[in-house]
């Protein structure tokens, strides 16, 4: 088994930190549904502003809120306005890499979704496991391959 990224928010900004709450990260359920992140799922959070790296679980806030609120002990690692990466993972066998298509949401400064990306592993002409990033913001039928490395 290998541990892989299954869904990711890239560049969402922290909208609050509540030290007195019981723990977790509060996220917008509409954005979570778009990426495939579930309530109570453990996620890794990487703070691009401070370098802090933590793990906690997801709870859903208000639909459409664009919330990213660190709760409990996690509140000590992020300040309002910090840009973070949130990643959900899964353990799979290498042959499953071909079928899993992790969604990556990138965000504007107001926490609205900017782009919807998809990671794609495929058998290439020179190696069994090759990789590309697709922009599927306008739907899978209109997917555009992004050059590597993609800056998100």
Phi and psi in radians as a Rosetta constraint file:
Dihedral C 1 N 2 CA 2 C 2 CIRCULARHARMONIC -2.186 0.35
Dihedral N 2 CA 2 C 2 N 3 CIRCULARHARMONIC 2.592 0.35
Dihedral C 2 N 3 CA 3 C 3 CIRCULARHARMONIC -1.657 0.35
Dihedral N 3 CA 3 C 3 N 4 CIRCULARHARMONIC 2.203 0.35
Dihedral C 3 N 4 CA 4 C 4 CIRCULARHARMONIC -2.236 0.35
Dihedral N 4 CA 4 C 4 N 5 CIRCULARHARMONIC 2.826 0.35
Dihedral C 4 N 5 CA 5 C 5 CIRCULARHARMONIC -1.309 0.35
Dihedral N 5 CA 5 C 5 N 6 CIRCULARHARMONIC 2.317 0.35
Dihedral C 5 N 6 CA 6 C 6 CIRCULARHARMONIC -1.911 0.35
Dihedral N 6 CA 6 C 6 N 7 CIRCULARHARMONIC -0.479 0.35
Dihedral C 6 N 7 CA 7 C 7 CIRCULARHARMONIC -2.814 0.35
Dihedral N 7 CA 7 C 7 N 8 CIRCULARHARMONIC 2.613 0.35
Dihedral C 7 N 8 CA 8 C 8 CIRCULARHARMONIC -2.640 0.35
Dihedral N 8 CA 8 C 8 N 9 CIRCULARHARMONIC 2.423 0.35
Dihedral C 8 N 9 CA 9 C 9 CIRCULARHARMONIC -1.803 0.35
Dihedral N 9 CA 9 C 9 N 10 CIRCULARHARMONIC 2.182 0.35
Dihedral C 9 N 10 CA 10 C 10 CIRCULARHARMONIC -2.070 0.35
Dihedral N 10 CA 10 C 10 N 11 CIRCULARHARMONIC 2.008 0.35
Dihedral C 10 N 11 CA 11 C 11 CIRCULARHARMONIC 1.521 0.35
Dihedral N 11 CA 11 C 11 N 12 CIRCULARHARMONIC 0.321 0.35
Dihedral C 11 N 12 CA 12 C 12 CIRCULARHARMONIC -1.279 0.35
Dihedral N 12 CA 12 C 12 N 13 CIRCULARHARMONIC 2.585 0.35
Dihedral C 12 N 13 CA 13 C 13 CIRCULARHARMONIC -1.786 0.35
Dihedral N 13 CA 13 C 13 N 14 CIRCULARHARMONIC 2.464 0.35
Dihedral C 13 N 14 CA 14 C 14 CIRCULARHARMONIC -1.170 0.35
Dihedral N 14 CA 14 C 14 N 15 CIRCULARHARMONIC 2.224 0.35
Dihedral C 14 N 15 CA 15 C 15 CIRCULARHARMONIC -1.769 0.35
Dihedral N 15 CA 15 C 15 N 16 CIRCULARHARMONIC -0.172 0.35
Dihedral C 15 N 16 CA 16 C 16 CIRCULARHARMONIC -3.068 0.35
Dihedral N 16 CA 16 C 16 N 17 CIRCULARHARMONIC 2.881 0.35
Dihedral C 16 N 17 CA 17 C 17 CIRCULARHARMONIC -2.523 0.35
Dihedral N 17 CA 17 C 17 N 18 CIRCULARHARMONIC 2.120 0.35
Dihedral C 17 N 18 CA 18 C 18 CIRCULARHARMONIC -2.115 0.35
Dihedral N 18 CA 18 C 18 N 19 CIRCULARHARMONIC 1.630 0.35
Dihedral C 18 N 19 CA 19 C 19 CIRCULARHARMONIC -1.077 0.35
Dihedral N 19 CA 19 C 19 N 20 CIRCULARHARMONIC -0.518 0.35
Dihedral C 19 N 20 CA 20 C 20 CIRCULARHARMONIC -1.513 0.35
Dihedral N 20 CA 20 C 20 N 21 CIRCULARHARMONIC -0.015 0.35
Dihedral C 20 N 21 CA 21 C 21 CIRCULARHARMONIC -1.440 0.35
Dihedral N 21 CA 21 C 21 N 22 CIRCULARHARMONIC 2.905 0.35
Dihedral C 21 N 22 CA 22 C 22 CIRCULARHARMONIC -1.310 0.35
Dihedral N 22 CA 22 C 22 N 23 CIRCULARHARMONIC 0.107 0.35
Dihedral C 22 N 23 CA 23 C 23 CIRCULARHARMONIC 2.018 0.35
Dihedral N 23 CA 23 C 23 N 24 CIRCULARHARMONIC 3.026 0.35
Dihedral C 23 N 24 CA 24 C 24 CIRCULARHARMONIC 1.738 0.35
Dihedral N 24 CA 24 C 24 N 25 CIRCULARHARMONIC -3.101 0.35
Dihedral C 24 N 25 CA 25 C 25 CIRCULARHARMONIC -2.263 0.35
Dihedral N 25 CA 25 C 25 N 26 CIRCULARHARMONIC 2.283 0.35
Dihedral C 25 N 26 CA 26 C 26 CIRCULARHARMONIC -1.642 0.35
Dihedral N 26 CA 26 C 26 N 27 CIRCULARHARMONIC 2.164 0.35
Dihedral C 26 N 27 CA 27 C 27 CIRCULARHARMONIC -2.235 0.35
Dihedral N 27 CA 27 C 27 N 28 CIRCULARHARMONIC 2.763 0.35
Dihedral C 27 N 28 CA 28 C 28 CIRCULARHARMONIC -1.201 0.35
Dihedral N 28 CA 28 C 28 N 29 CIRCULARHARMONIC 2.124 0.35
Dihedral C 28 N 29 CA 29 C 29 CIRCULARHARMONIC -1.118 0.35
Dihedral N 29 CA 29 C 29 N 30 CIRCULARHARMONIC -0.481 0.35
Dihedral C 29 N 30 CA 30 C 30 CIRCULARHARMONIC -1.187 0.35
Dihedral N 30 CA 30 C 30 N 31 CIRCULARHARMONIC -0.737 0.35
Dihedral C 30 N 31 CA 31 C 31 CIRCULARHARMONIC -1.196 0.35
Dihedral N 31 CA 31 C 31 N 32 CIRCULARHARMONIC -0.673 0.35
Dihedral C 31 N 32 CA 32 C 32 CIRCULARHARMONIC -1.077 0.35
Dihedral N 32 CA 32 C 32 N 33 CIRCULARHARMONIC -0.745 0.35
Dihedral C 32 N 33 CA 33 C 33 CIRCULARHARMONIC -1.082 0.35
Dihedral N 33 CA 33 C 33 N 34 CIRCULARHARMONIC -0.689 0.35
Dihedral C 33 N 34 CA 34 C 34 CIRCULARHARMONIC -1.102 0.35
Dihedral N 34 CA 34 C 34 N 35 CIRCULARHARMONIC -0.652 0.35
Dihedral C 34 N 35 CA 35 C 35 CIRCULARHARMONIC -1.540 0.35
Dihedral N 35 CA 35 C 35 N 36 CIRCULARHARMONIC -0.427 0.35
Dihedral C 35 N 36 CA 36 C 36 CIRCULARHARMONIC 1.603 0.35
Dihedral N 36 CA 36 C 36 N 37 CIRCULARHARMONIC 0.621 0.35
Dihedral C 36 N 37 CA 37 C 37 CIRCULARHARMONIC -1.794 0.35
Dihedral N 37 CA 37 C 37 N 38 CIRCULARHARMONIC 2.349 0.35
Dihedral C 37 N 38 CA 38 C 38 CIRCULARHARMONIC -1.861 0.35
Dihedral N 38 CA 38 C 38 N 39 CIRCULARHARMONIC 2.697 0.35
Dihedral C 38 N 39 CA 39 C 39 CIRCULARHARMONIC -1.128 0.35
Dihedral N 39 CA 39 C 39 N 40 CIRCULARHARMONIC 2.499 0.35
Dihedral C 39 N 40 CA 40 C 40 CIRCULARHARMONIC 1.261 0.35
Dihedral N 40 CA 40 C 40 N 41 CIRCULARHARMONIC 0.011 0.35
Dihedral C 40 N 41 CA 41 C 41 CIRCULARHARMONIC -1.268 0.35
Dihedral N 41 CA 41 C 41 N 42 CIRCULARHARMONIC 2.377 0.35
Dihedral C 41 N 42 CA 42 C 42 CIRCULARHARMONIC -1.301 0.35
Dihedral N 42 CA 42 C 42 N 43 CIRCULARHARMONIC 2.401 0.35
Dihedral C 42 N 43 CA 43 C 43 CIRCULARHARMONIC -2.326 0.35
Dihedral N 43 CA 43 C 43 N 44 CIRCULARHARMONIC 2.715 0.35
Dihedral C 43 N 44 CA 44 C 44 CIRCULARHARMONIC -1.674 0.35
Dihedral N 44 CA 44 C 44 N 45 CIRCULARHARMONIC 2.463 0.35
Dihedral C 44 N 45 CA 45 C 45 CIRCULARHARMONIC -2.177 0.35
Dihedral N 45 CA 45 C 45 N 46 CIRCULARHARMONIC 2.183 0.35
Dihedral C 45 N 46 CA 46 C 46 CIRCULARHARMONIC -2.053 0.35
Dihedral N 46 CA 46 C 46 N 47 CIRCULARHARMONIC 2.058 0.35
Dihedral C 46 N 47 CA 47 C 47 CIRCULARHARMONIC -1.491 0.35
Dihedral N 47 CA 47 C 47 N 48 CIRCULARHARMONIC 1.950 0.35
Dihedral C 47 N 48 CA 48 C 48 CIRCULARHARMONIC -1.216 0.35
Dihedral N 48 CA 48 C 48 N 49 CIRCULARHARMONIC -0.401 0.35
Dihedral C 48 N 49 CA 49 C 49 CIRCULARHARMONIC -1.396 0.35
Dihedral N 49 CA 49 C 49 N 50 CIRCULARHARMONIC -0.722 0.35
Dihedral C 49 N 50 CA 50 C 50 CIRCULARHARMONIC -1.928 0.35
Dihedral N 50 CA 50 C 50 N 51 CIRCULARHARMONIC -0.319 0.35
Dihedral C 50 N 51 CA 51 C 51 CIRCULARHARMONIC 1.535 0.35
Dihedral N 51 CA 51 C 51 N 52 CIRCULARHARMONIC -0.060 0.35
Dihedral C 51 N 52 CA 52 C 52 CIRCULARHARMONIC -1.110 0.35
Dihedral N 52 CA 52 C 52 N 53 CIRCULARHARMONIC 2.513 0.35
Dihedral C 52 N 53 CA 53 C 53 CIRCULARHARMONIC -2.294 0.35
Dihedral N 53 CA 53 C 53 N 54 CIRCULARHARMONIC 2.156 0.35
Dihedral C 53 N 54 CA 54 C 54 CIRCULARHARMONIC -2.406 0.35
Dihedral N 54 CA 54 C 54 N 55 CIRCULARHARMONIC 2.970 0.35
Dihedral C 54 N 55 CA 55 C 55 CIRCULARHARMONIC -2.259 0.35
Dihedral N 55 CA 55 C 55 N 56 CIRCULARHARMONIC 2.379 0.35
Dihedral C 55 N 56 CA 56 C 56 CIRCULARHARMONIC -2.736 0.35
Dihedral N 56 CA 56 C 56 N 57 CIRCULARHARMONIC -3.051 0.35
Dihedral C 56 N 57 CA 57 C 57 CIRCULARHARMONIC -2.010 0.35
Dihedral N 57 CA 57 C 57 N 58 CIRCULARHARMONIC 2.770 0.35
Dihedral C 57 N 58 CA 58 C 58 CIRCULARHARMONIC -1.609 0.35
Dihedral N 58 CA 58 C 58 N 59 CIRCULARHARMONIC 2.372 0.35
Dihedral C 58 N 59 CA 59 C 59 CIRCULARHARMONIC -2.172 0.35
Dihedral N 59 CA 59 C 59 N 60 CIRCULARHARMONIC 2.671 0.35
Dihedral C 59 N 60 CA 60 C 60 CIRCULARHARMONIC -1.582 0.35
Dihedral N 60 CA 60 C 60 N 61 CIRCULARHARMONIC 2.403 0.35
Dihedral C 60 N 61 CA 61 C 61 CIRCULARHARMONIC -1.693 0.35
Dihedral N 61 CA 61 C 61 N 62 CIRCULARHARMONIC -2.638 0.35
Dihedral C 61 N 62 CA 62 C 62 CIRCULARHARMONIC -1.343 0.35
Dihedral N 62 CA 62 C 62 N 63 CIRCULARHARMONIC 2.350 0.35
Dihedral C 62 N 63 CA 63 C 63 CIRCULARHARMONIC -1.017 0.35
Dihedral N 63 CA 63 C 63 N 64 CIRCULARHARMONIC 2.358 0.35
Dihedral C 63 N 64 CA 64 C 64 CIRCULARHARMONIC 1.413 0.35
Dihedral N 64 CA 64 C 64 N 65 CIRCULARHARMONIC 0.029 0.35
Dihedral C 64 N 65 CA 65 C 65 CIRCULARHARMONIC -1.343 0.35
Dihedral N 65 CA 65 C 65 N 66 CIRCULARHARMONIC -0.371 0.35
Dihedral C 65 N 66 CA 66 C 66 CIRCULARHARMONIC 1.045 0.35
Dihedral N 66 CA 66 C 66 N 67 CIRCULARHARMONIC 0.497 0.35
Dihedral C 66 N 67 CA 67 C 67 CIRCULARHARMONIC -1.238 0.35
Dihedral N 67 CA 67 C 67 N 68 CIRCULARHARMONIC 2.537 0.35
Dihedral C 67 N 68 CA 68 C 68 CIRCULARHARMONIC -2.598 0.35
Dihedral N 68 CA 68 C 68 N 69 CIRCULARHARMONIC 1.504 0.35
Dihedral C 68 N 69 CA 69 C 69 CIRCULARHARMONIC -2.025 0.35
Dihedral N 69 CA 69 C 69 N 70 CIRCULARHARMONIC 2.126 0.35
Dihedral C 69 N 70 CA 70 C 70 CIRCULARHARMONIC -1.509 0.35
Dihedral N 70 CA 70 C 70 N 71 CIRCULARHARMONIC 2.282 0.35
Dihedral C 70 N 71 CA 71 C 71 CIRCULARHARMONIC -2.055 0.35
Dihedral N 71 CA 71 C 71 N 72 CIRCULARHARMONIC 2.682 0.35
Dihedral C 71 N 72 CA 72 C 72 CIRCULARHARMONIC 1.100 0.35
Dihedral N 72 CA 72 C 72 N 73 CIRCULARHARMONIC -2.495 0.35
Dihedral C 72 N 73 CA 73 C 73 CIRCULARHARMONIC -0.997 0.35
Dihedral N 73 CA 73 C 73 N 74 CIRCULARHARMONIC -0.557 0.35
Dihedral C 73 N 74 CA 74 C 74 CIRCULARHARMONIC -1.065 0.35
Dihedral N 74 CA 74 C 74 N 75 CIRCULARHARMONIC -0.443 0.35
Dihedral C 74 N 75 CA 75 C 75 CIRCULARHARMONIC -1.095 0.35
Dihedral N 75 CA 75 C 75 N 76 CIRCULARHARMONIC -0.394 0.35
Dihedral C 75 N 76 CA 76 C 76 CIRCULARHARMONIC -1.312 0.35
Dihedral N 76 CA 76 C 76 N 77 CIRCULARHARMONIC -0.222 0.35
Dihedral C 76 N 77 CA 77 C 77 CIRCULARHARMONIC -1.711 0.35
Dihedral N 77 CA 77 C 77 N 78 CIRCULARHARMONIC -0.186 0.35
Dihedral C 77 N 78 CA 78 C 78 CIRCULARHARMONIC -2.456 0.35
Dihedral N 78 CA 78 C 78 N 79 CIRCULARHARMONIC 2.564 0.35
Dihedral C 78 N 79 CA 79 C 79 CIRCULARHARMONIC -1.973 0.35
Dihedral N 79 CA 79 C 79 N 80 CIRCULARHARMONIC 2.676 0.35
Dihedral C 79 N 80 CA 80 C 80 CIRCULARHARMONIC -0.938 0.35
Dihedral N 80 CA 80 C 80 N 81 CIRCULARHARMONIC 2.277 0.35
Dihedral C 80 N 81 CA 81 C 81 CIRCULARHARMONIC 1.708 0.35
Dihedral N 81 CA 81 C 81 N 82 CIRCULARHARMONIC -0.297 0.35
Dihedral C 81 N 82 CA 82 C 82 CIRCULARHARMONIC -1.081 0.35
Dihedral N 82 CA 82 C 82 N 83 CIRCULARHARMONIC 2.470 0.35
Dihedral C 82 N 83 CA 83 C 83 CIRCULARHARMONIC -1.607 0.35
Dihedral N 83 CA 83 C 83 N 84 CIRCULARHARMONIC 2.252 0.35
Dihedral C 83 N 84 CA 84 C 84 CIRCULARHARMONIC -2.259 0.35
Dihedral N 84 CA 84 C 84 N 85 CIRCULARHARMONIC 2.838 0.35
Dihedral C 84 N 85 CA 85 C 85 CIRCULARHARMONIC -2.020 0.35
Dihedral N 85 CA 85 C 85 N 86 CIRCULARHARMONIC 2.311 0.35
Dihedral C 85 N 86 CA 86 C 86 CIRCULARHARMONIC -2.106 0.35
Dihedral N 86 CA 86 C 86 N 87 CIRCULARHARMONIC 2.159 0.35
Dihedral C 86 N 87 CA 87 C 87 CIRCULARHARMONIC -2.235 0.35
Dihedral N 87 CA 87 C 87 N 88 CIRCULARHARMONIC 2.275 0.35
Dihedral C 87 N 88 CA 88 C 88 CIRCULARHARMONIC -1.729 0.35
Dihedral N 88 CA 88 C 88 N 89 CIRCULARHARMONIC 2.577 0.35
Dihedral C 88 N 89 CA 89 C 89 CIRCULARHARMONIC -2.222 0.35
Dihedral N 89 CA 89 C 89 N 90 CIRCULARHARMONIC 2.969 0.35
Dihedral C 89 N 90 CA 90 C 90 CIRCULARHARMONIC -2.596 0.35
Dihedral N 90 CA 90 C 90 N 91 CIRCULARHARMONIC 2.683 0.35
Dihedral C 90 N 91 CA 91 C 91 CIRCULARHARMONIC -1.815 0.35
Dihedral N 91 CA 91 C 91 N 92 CIRCULARHARMONIC 2.161 0.35
Dihedral C 91 N 92 CA 92 C 92 CIRCULARHARMONIC -2.400 0.35
Dihedral N 92 CA 92 C 92 N 93 CIRCULARHARMONIC 2.988 0.35
Dihedral C 92 N 93 CA 93 C 93 CIRCULARHARMONIC -1.553 0.35
Dihedral N 93 CA 93 C 93 N 94 CIRCULARHARMONIC 2.660 0.35
Dihedral C 93 N 94 CA 94 C 94 CIRCULARHARMONIC -0.945 0.35
Dihedral N 94 CA 94 C 94 N 95 CIRCULARHARMONIC -0.621 0.35
Dihedral C 94 N 95 CA 95 C 95 CIRCULARHARMONIC -1.171 0.35
Dihedral N 95 CA 95 C 95 N 96 CIRCULARHARMONIC -0.329 0.35
Dihedral C 95 N 96 CA 96 C 96 CIRCULARHARMONIC -1.341 0.35
Dihedral N 96 CA 96 C 96 N 97 CIRCULARHARMONIC -0.207 0.35
Dihedral C 96 N 97 CA 97 C 97 CIRCULARHARMONIC -1.009 0.35
Dihedral N 97 CA 97 C 97 N 98 CIRCULARHARMONIC -0.528 0.35
Dihedral C 97 N 98 CA 98 C 98 CIRCULARHARMONIC -1.200 0.35
Dihedral N 98 CA 98 C 98 N 99 CIRCULARHARMONIC -0.495 0.35
Dihedral C 98 N 99 CA 99 C 99 CIRCULARHARMONIC -1.732 0.35
Dihedral N 99 CA 99 C 99 N 100 CIRCULARHARMONIC -0.371 0.35
Dihedral C 99 N 100 CA 100 C 100 CIRCULARHARMONIC -1.474 0.35
Dihedral N 100 CA 100 C 100 N 101 CIRCULARHARMONIC 2.378 0.35
Dihedral C 100 N 101 CA 101 C 101 CIRCULARHARMONIC -2.243 0.35
Dihedral N 101 CA 101 C 101 N 102 CIRCULARHARMONIC 1.403 0.35
Dihedral C 101 N 102 CA 102 C 102 CIRCULARHARMONIC -1.017 0.35
Dihedral N 102 CA 102 C 102 N 103 CIRCULARHARMONIC 2.381 0.35
Dihedral C 102 N 103 CA 103 C 103 CIRCULARHARMONIC -1.639 0.35
Dihedral N 103 CA 103 C 103 N 104 CIRCULARHARMONIC 2.434 0.35
Dihedral C 103 N 104 CA 104 C 104 CIRCULARHARMONIC -2.197 0.35
Dihedral N 104 CA 104 C 104 N 105 CIRCULARHARMONIC 2.094 0.35
Dihedral C 104 N 105 CA 105 C 105 CIRCULARHARMONIC -1.720 0.35
Dihedral N 105 CA 105 C 105 N 106 CIRCULARHARMONIC 2.307 0.35
Dihedral C 105 N 106 CA 106 C 106 CIRCULARHARMONIC -1.857 0.35
Dihedral N 106 CA 106 C 106 N 107 CIRCULARHARMONIC 2.711 0.35
Dihedral C 106 N 107 CA 107 C 107 CIRCULARHARMONIC -2.213 0.35
Dihedral N 107 CA 107 C 107 N 108 CIRCULARHARMONIC 2.588 0.35
Dihedral C 107 N 108 CA 108 C 108 CIRCULARHARMONIC -1.426 0.35
Dihedral N 108 CA 108 C 108 N 109 CIRCULARHARMONIC 3.006 0.35
Dihedral C 108 N 109 CA 109 C 109 CIRCULARHARMONIC -1.127 0.35
Dihedral N 109 CA 109 C 109 N 110 CIRCULARHARMONIC -0.343 0.35
Dihedral C 109 N 110 CA 110 C 110 CIRCULARHARMONIC -1.639 0.35
Dihedral N 110 CA 110 C 110 N 111 CIRCULARHARMONIC 0.202 0.35
Dihedral C 110 N 111 CA 111 C 111 CIRCULARHARMONIC 1.225 0.35
Dihedral N 111 CA 111 C 111 N 112 CIRCULARHARMONIC 0.256 0.35
Dihedral C 111 N 112 CA 112 C 112 CIRCULARHARMONIC -1.409 0.35
Dihedral N 112 CA 112 C 112 N 113 CIRCULARHARMONIC 2.653 0.35
Dihedral C 112 N 113 CA 113 C 113 CIRCULARHARMONIC -1.209 0.35
Dihedral N 113 CA 113 C 113 N 114 CIRCULARHARMONIC 2.246 0.35
Dihedral C 113 N 114 CA 114 C 114 CIRCULARHARMONIC -1.566 0.35
Dihedral N 114 CA 114 C 114 N 115 CIRCULARHARMONIC -0.981 0.35
Dihedral C 114 N 115 CA 115 C 115 CIRCULARHARMONIC -2.406 0.35
Dihedral N 115 CA 115 C 115 N 116 CIRCULARHARMONIC 2.688 0.35
Dihedral C 115 N 116 CA 116 C 116 CIRCULARHARMONIC -1.991 0.35
Dihedral N 116 CA 116 C 116 N 117 CIRCULARHARMONIC 2.046 0.35
Dihedral C 116 N 117 CA 117 C 117 CIRCULARHARMONIC -1.946 0.35
Dihedral N 117 CA 117 C 117 N 118 CIRCULARHARMONIC 2.812 0.35
Dihedral C 117 N 118 CA 118 C 118 CIRCULARHARMONIC -2.380 0.35
Dihedral N 118 CA 118 C 118 N 119 CIRCULARHARMONIC 2.293 0.35
Dihedral C 118 N 119 CA 119 C 119 CIRCULARHARMONIC -1.507 0.35
Dihedral N 119 CA 119 C 119 N 120 CIRCULARHARMONIC 2.381 0.35
Dihedral C 119 N 120 CA 120 C 120 CIRCULARHARMONIC -2.326 0.35
Dihedral N 120 CA 120 C 120 N 121 CIRCULARHARMONIC 2.123 0.35
Dihedral C 120 N 121 CA 121 C 121 CIRCULARHARMONIC -1.809 0.35
Dihedral N 121 CA 121 C 121 N 122 CIRCULARHARMONIC 2.319 0.35
Dihedral C 121 N 122 CA 122 C 122 CIRCULARHARMONIC -2.527 0.35
Dihedral N 122 CA 122 C 122 N 123 CIRCULARHARMONIC 2.843 0.35
Dihedral C 122 N 123 CA 123 C 123 CIRCULARHARMONIC -1.432 0.35
Dihedral N 123 CA 123 C 123 N 124 CIRCULARHARMONIC 2.024 0.35
Dihedral C 123 N 124 CA 124 C 124 CIRCULARHARMONIC -1.682 0.35
Dihedral N 124 CA 124 C 124 N 125 CIRCULARHARMONIC 3.054 0.35
Dihedral C 124 N 125 CA 125 C 125 CIRCULARHARMONIC -1.192 0.35
Dihedral N 125 CA 125 C 125 N 126 CIRCULARHARMONIC -0.422 0.35
Dihedral C 125 N 126 CA 126 C 126 CIRCULARHARMONIC -1.919 0.35
Dihedral N 126 CA 126 C 126 N 127 CIRCULARHARMONIC -0.219 0.35
Dihedral C 126 N 127 CA 127 C 127 CIRCULARHARMONIC -2.697 0.35
Dihedral N 127 CA 127 C 127 N 128 CIRCULARHARMONIC 2.718 0.35
Dihedral C 127 N 128 CA 128 C 128 CIRCULARHARMONIC -1.197 0.35
Dihedral N 128 CA 128 C 128 N 129 CIRCULARHARMONIC -0.559 0.35
Dihedral C 128 N 129 CA 129 C 129 CIRCULARHARMONIC -2.140 0.35
Dihedral N 129 CA 129 C 129 N 130 CIRCULARHARMONIC 1.800 0.35
Dihedral C 129 N 130 CA 130 C 130 CIRCULARHARMONIC -1.946 0.35
Dihedral N 130 CA 130 C 130 N 131 CIRCULARHARMONIC 2.953 0.35
Dihedral C 130 N 131 CA 131 C 131 CIRCULARHARMONIC -2.474 0.35
Dihedral N 131 CA 131 C 131 N 132 CIRCULARHARMONIC 2.506 0.35
Dihedral C 131 N 132 CA 132 C 132 CIRCULARHARMONIC -2.597 0.35
Dihedral N 132 CA 132 C 132 N 133 CIRCULARHARMONIC 2.779 0.35
Dihedral C 132 N 133 CA 133 C 133 CIRCULARHARMONIC -1.971 0.35
Dihedral N 133 CA 133 C 133 N 134 CIRCULARHARMONIC 2.250 0.35
Dihedral C 133 N 134 CA 134 C 134 CIRCULARHARMONIC -1.935 0.35
Dihedral N 134 CA 134 C 134 N 135 CIRCULARHARMONIC 2.408 0.35
Dihedral C 134 N 135 CA 135 C 135 CIRCULARHARMONIC -1.597 0.35
Dihedral N 135 CA 135 C 135 N 136 CIRCULARHARMONIC 1.970 0.35
Dihedral C 135 N 136 CA 136 C 136 CIRCULARHARMONIC -1.992 0.35
Dihedral N 136 CA 136 C 136 N 137 CIRCULARHARMONIC 0.445 0.35
Dihedral C 136 N 137 CA 137 C 137 CIRCULARHARMONIC -0.934 0.35
Dihedral N 137 CA 137 C 137 N 138 CIRCULARHARMONIC -0.700 0.35
Dihedral C 137 N 138 CA 138 C 138 CIRCULARHARMONIC -1.664 0.35
Dihedral N 138 CA 138 C 138 N 139 CIRCULARHARMONIC 0.294 0.35
Dihedral C 138 N 139 CA 139 C 139 CIRCULARHARMONIC 1.839 0.35
Dihedral N 139 CA 139 C 139 N 140 CIRCULARHARMONIC 2.706 0.35
Dihedral C 139 N 140 CA 140 C 140 CIRCULARHARMONIC -1.088 0.35
Dihedral N 140 CA 140 C 140 N 141 CIRCULARHARMONIC -0.592 0.35
Dihedral C 140 N 141 CA 141 C 141 CIRCULARHARMONIC -1.151 0.35
Dihedral N 141 CA 141 C 141 N 142 CIRCULARHARMONIC -0.384 0.35
Dihedral C 141 N 142 CA 142 C 142 CIRCULARHARMONIC -1.883 0.35
Dihedral N 142 CA 142 C 142 N 143 CIRCULARHARMONIC 0.394 0.35
Dihedral C 142 N 143 CA 143 C 143 CIRCULARHARMONIC -1.025 0.35
Dihedral N 143 CA 143 C 143 N 144 CIRCULARHARMONIC 2.437 0.35
Dihedral C 143 N 144 CA 144 C 144 CIRCULARHARMONIC -2.141 0.35
Dihedral N 144 CA 144 C 144 N 145 CIRCULARHARMONIC 2.223 0.35
Dihedral C 144 N 145 CA 145 C 145 CIRCULARHARMONIC -1.329 0.35
Dihedral N 145 CA 145 C 145 N 146 CIRCULARHARMONIC 2.281 0.35
Dihedral C 145 N 146 CA 146 C 146 CIRCULARHARMONIC -1.640 0.35
Dihedral N 146 CA 146 C 146 N 147 CIRCULARHARMONIC 2.579 0.35
Dihedral C 146 N 147 CA 147 C 147 CIRCULARHARMONIC -1.222 0.35
Dihedral N 147 CA 147 C 147 N 148 CIRCULARHARMONIC 2.624 0.35
Dihedral C 147 N 148 CA 148 C 148 CIRCULARHARMONIC -1.818 0.35
Dihedral N 148 CA 148 C 148 N 149 CIRCULARHARMONIC 2.370 0.35
Dihedral C 148 N 149 CA 149 C 149 CIRCULARHARMONIC -1.428 0.35
Dihedral N 149 CA 149 C 149 N 150 CIRCULARHARMONIC 2.466 0.35
Dihedral C 149 N 150 CA 150 C 150 CIRCULARHARMONIC -1.500 0.35
Dihedral N 150 CA 150 C 150 N 151 CIRCULARHARMONIC 2.369 0.35
Dihedral C 150 N 151 CA 151 C 151 CIRCULARHARMONIC -1.690 0.35
Dihedral N 151 CA 151 C 151 N 152 CIRCULARHARMONIC 1.991 0.35
